[in-house]
Amino acid sequence: MAAEPIEDSLATEAQTGSGLDEALLASGKLSLDDLNKVRRFSMEKGERLDRMLVDLGFLSEDDLLPILSQYHGVDLVGAAELPEEPPTVERLSVDYMRAGRILPLRIDGQALLLAMADPGDRTTIDAVELVTGLEVRPVLARARDLTEKIDGLYGGFEGGGEGEGSDGVEVLADDEEDIEHLRDMASEAPVIRLVNQLLSRAVEQRASDIHVEPFENELRIRYRIDGVLHEVDPPARSLTAAVISRIKLMAKLNIAERRLPQDGRIKLRLVGREIDLRVSSLPTLYGESVVLRILDRSSVIVDLTKLGMREDTLAAVAHQIAQPHGLILVTGPTGSGKTTTLYGALDKINSPDKKIITIEDPVEYQLRGVNQIHVRAQIGLTFSSGLRSIVRQDPDVIMVGEIRDAETAEIAIQAALTGHLVFSTLHTNDAAGAISRLLDMGVEDYLLASSLLGVMAQRLVRQLCTKCRHPAREGSEVLQEQPAEPGVAEQVAYESDGCDACASTGFYGRSGIYELLEADDAVRHLIVERATADKIKAEAVRSGMRTLREDGWQKVRDATTSVAEVLRVTQEE
């Protein structure tokens, strides 16, 4: 019985809103099926269609605003165009502006130019015209920009006396809040909208992680963009419990448990893309710190040629991964792109005549035609136990997410010696250090020397924004101290000051710098002798290995990155 009225109302709105439907479909950013799905949700929840499109992640605000501007036939103004001193309009209260998300821009004679989050809201327009006696000419502005501007001009909701009695006595909230109250707060539309905006803004800004950190007097929100944390405008401190509870509900975590760390996952659709989020909560002094790792399948690069390798390095890697058996290692700290490099190698050799199996913790991206296993230590599925089973599956290529112990290292090397091509990673600072680490784990030197094909160490450097980079005022003297490139008369370093295109950071995107140690006869001889990492590295350099810092200097010469960035990610030689 309840379905019939909904269908009728959907049909009615489809007729009245056909102009907006046509504008949305004509933009090419939304399919008819998605539009019908969102329209149904908007009717069921009593929310506006445009707001649901953003909240559910079908469109970003940046995509939606130009469409709404064209549909309503009004101009679109950005945050920078909102006035620092709006005209004073009698009988137009701050509370009404905040509730209606409107802001006067200027008065031209008998006309009031009014910035509105919804310029199609005739009720608000009529009300403003009635109380002011002026003709309202609406323009479209982002709701968030209006709210932030109004709060900045006139002050936010949180006054100094909130929570205080008339005698100055402040009643503190009990640490053990009612769980049902938390659940109710986390399910309210404003909190849901706030968390959705937090996630969508992170994706739009290319963030890899979101850090939600409660402190005594503030809730801190930071995005990790291109490997560096950037602070963003946080919500009010009073919303801390609701925001964190909302995230925990989305990740199917226990919101009643706030004393122990928890891990979960969220799978959702944001700005038209399928996004996976790994969620980690950790109890701290002032509440739970939550970190969300953003795994955007559409942004992962699995093409080795697009990772920033030099042609000679790329050719050497291609030769190694084409071998029928052996061990190939990639080293570097967490977040240096090791898994992406291995995915690129697997993608390059992936073909119907090869069976490829991986065991990872966790499986970050799905590779077509590759059997991928997720480590589950709580049920006994570890790297070592999983690797033993993989070998019995008759694979041609095996990828082990990380060699963490002697048992895993031993099985991986045995697999490499018995006709399998094995890829894995280690956490060491350079390529030669991986050999010493395996020997320290107890791997037999002669087995390692027989199985190892090569070790690649890598880091990620931020790329200079191409819109605002320029020759550096200082730093080129560092390049002069390095061996000159053949055919290069002058070596010039570049830097950037920041612009709108790079969100004033000076950088946009990242590129890899690499150090490839090939296991030739001289290196194998040193392994059997159990030589130190320094001796192995010196021999590899004599054989032509380019160190991480040397590869970084080449990227500085190419104006890809800056001197400071190379020094930041590489250790002293």
Salt bridges, closest charged atoms under 4 A:
GLU7 OE2 - ARG40 NH1 3.11
GLU13 OE2 - ARG39 NH1 2.71
ASP21 OD1 - ARG39 NH2 2.37
ASP34 OD2 - ARG269 NH2 3.16
GLU47 OE1 - ARG51 NH1 3.68
GLU47 OE2 - ARG193 NH2 3.29
ASP50 OD2 - ARG48 NH2 2.58
ASP55 OD2 - ARG193 NE 3.54
GLU61 OE1 - ARG142 NH1 3.29
GLU61 OE1 - ARG144 NH1 3.19
ASP62 OD1 - ARG142 NH2 2.50
ASP63 OD1 - LYS29 NZ 3.72
GLU84 OE2 - LYS149 NZ 3.05
ASP95 OD1 - ARG98 NH1 3.63
ASP108 OD2 - ARG106 NE 3.09
ASP118 OD2 - ARG48 NH1 3.60
ASP126 OD1 - ARG122 NH2 2.87
ASP145 OD2 - ARG142 NE 3.61
ASP151 OD1 - ARG98 NE 3.10
GLU176 OE1 - ARG258 NH2 3.94
GLU180 OE2 - ARG183 NE 3.94
ASP209 OD2 - ARG293 NE 2.52
GLU213 OE2 - ARG222 NH2 2.87
ASP226 OD1 - ARG206 NH1 2.98
GLU231 OE2 - ARG220 NE 3.53
GLU257 OE2 - ARG259 NE 3.33
ASP276 OD2 - ARG297 NH2 2.93
GLU288 OE1 - LYS248 NZ 2.90
ASP296 OD2 - ARG273 NE 2.89
ASP312 OD2 - ARG546 NH2 2.74
ASP361 OD2 - ARG404 NH2 3.26
GLU364 OE2 - ARG278 NH1 3.64
GLU402 OE1 - ARG404 NE 3.16
GLU402 OE2 - HIS427 NE2 3.50
GLU407 OE2 - ARG388 NH2 3.10
ASP430 OD2 - LYS537 NZ 3.83
ASP445 OD2 - ARG530 NH1 3.28
GLU495 OE2 - ARG473 NH2 3.32
ASP497 OD2 - HIS470 NE2 2.97
ASP497 OD1 - ARG473 NH2 3.30
ASP521 OD1 - ARG524 NH1 3.86
GLU529 OE2 - HIS525 NE2 2.73
GLU539 OE1 - ARG542 NH2 3.04
ASP551 OD1 - ARG310 NE 3.89
ASP551 OD1 - ARG546 NH1 3.93
ASP558 OD2 - ARG310 NH2 2.52
GLU565 OE1 - ARG462 NH2 3.19
GLU565 OE2 - ARG568 NH2 2.52
GLU572 OE1 - ARG549 NH1 3.46
GLU573 OE1 - LYS537 NZ 3.50
